[in-house]
């Protein structure tokens, strides 16, 4: 790879090598992490960026993590005078994050003193300093959701900074005498697992650059992005020119506002596309607001699904897509609005709206709506004698499509996590899983039925606090081409229905039952 240009085979090999580095970063993070949220559910993502913050490599992890990082990384990297051995942490949703539990670690990569790129990983932490266990409260301001980490230099020249020590001491609730003590704290161990993952990425890219030479590496990054751009433009060009509107509504914001509208007009003009959210509801008091980076992640995800499977998932793939949103709206919320559920619930609805609009242009390619929620359950206890935090999302049904039925009991769209195995859940926490089964006949009817949801029932073995942040509880996911809507979801405590977004106190022996939505059906079954 010493020449100034790359043939197709060489470029494909380069793309595979950088993806393999991201995959290895993910394996290292999973193996080193303490929490079931990372090591079992795989609620994390790893990626590589060039010196300007443009994405050039990622693992097939979580779309809402990766798309938002790709959208915002350039602004983040301009904030620092980077040195070899630095590491930055951040979770601020209005400076490139998603919501506070998602913490990003970033390390610069140097070759012979010159900055060549960055290794980054983002992972969900069940405790990020909120008063509510699980750090996913029914909030009305950002401060209620936990500790805000604006881009913070956590390591300088490979040494933990005093700012990082203060952050970790605050999260742990006590002063640590030395840096090594942090490794013994389960809640902080995940931070160090992220740091190690990034350091691994740095070493692997450094070795790749040495093998290729820095000029050849830089050319490969440019050509990989240009190749992705060509494939993306070809995919957009295959969509008929026109303007395609669609509207959907969130159930509620958890603070009294119901039927919160997301309005979209997709304009296709040759090989360019504009997604215009003008007319979407203003940001609300509750926590379903989206920073623009999360909205961008949903948009980029949908269009990536329309591109050929071999399209590199790099910044170049998104050059031909423009996003328009009104400042202060639900999809471009401003500080200090609450955003805990915007990342998980509103992002899913943005995907539905985009698919609904594109179904008018591509009726033979677009599926019906999937469950449209991540069914967030945060729980735990912050008592001196028993302190624990846990968070999970629960799968559901996916929408049917012109070629077949939806899939049952899976995570879809903006989340790509696994479930927490029953054995792990019951080992780590005072819980018993009484039911975990497919919710039969919850998918929408049609020529091809939607996938079925899930029933998950937990019994508490000691008192705890629960927060539920869920959607699609008042109207089910829509079908297409005459197909029926999927069944809406429901939440119940001891058999009594509770609100979609609610904070609850439970006692020993109480039973929480979550029934998740099915996907919409496709085509008339007549």
Secondary structure, DSSP 8 states (H G I E B T S, - for coil): --SSS--HHHHHHHHHHHHHHHHHHHHHHHHH--SHHHHTT--EEEEEEETTS-EEEE-S--HHHHHHHHHHHHHHHTT----TT-EEEE--GGGT-SSTTEEEEEEEEEETTEEEEEEEEEEE-S-SS-SSTTS----SSGGGG-----SEEEEETTEE-HHHHHHHHHHHTS--SSHHHHTT-HHHHHHHHHHHHHHHHHHHHHHHHHHH-HHHHHHHHHHHHHHHHHHHHHHHHTS-SEEEEEEEEEEE-SSS-EEEEEEEEEEEETTEEEEE-TT--B--SSS----HHHHHHHHHHHHHHHS-TTS--SGGGGTTEEEE--TTBTTS--TT---TTIIIIIHHHHHHHHHHHHHHH-TTT----------EEEEEEEETTEEEEEEE---B----BTTB---SSB--TT-------HHHHHHHSSEEEEEEEEETT-S--SSB----EEEEEEEESS-EEEEEE---SSS----BTT-------EEEETTEE--SEEEEEE-TT-EEEEE------BS---
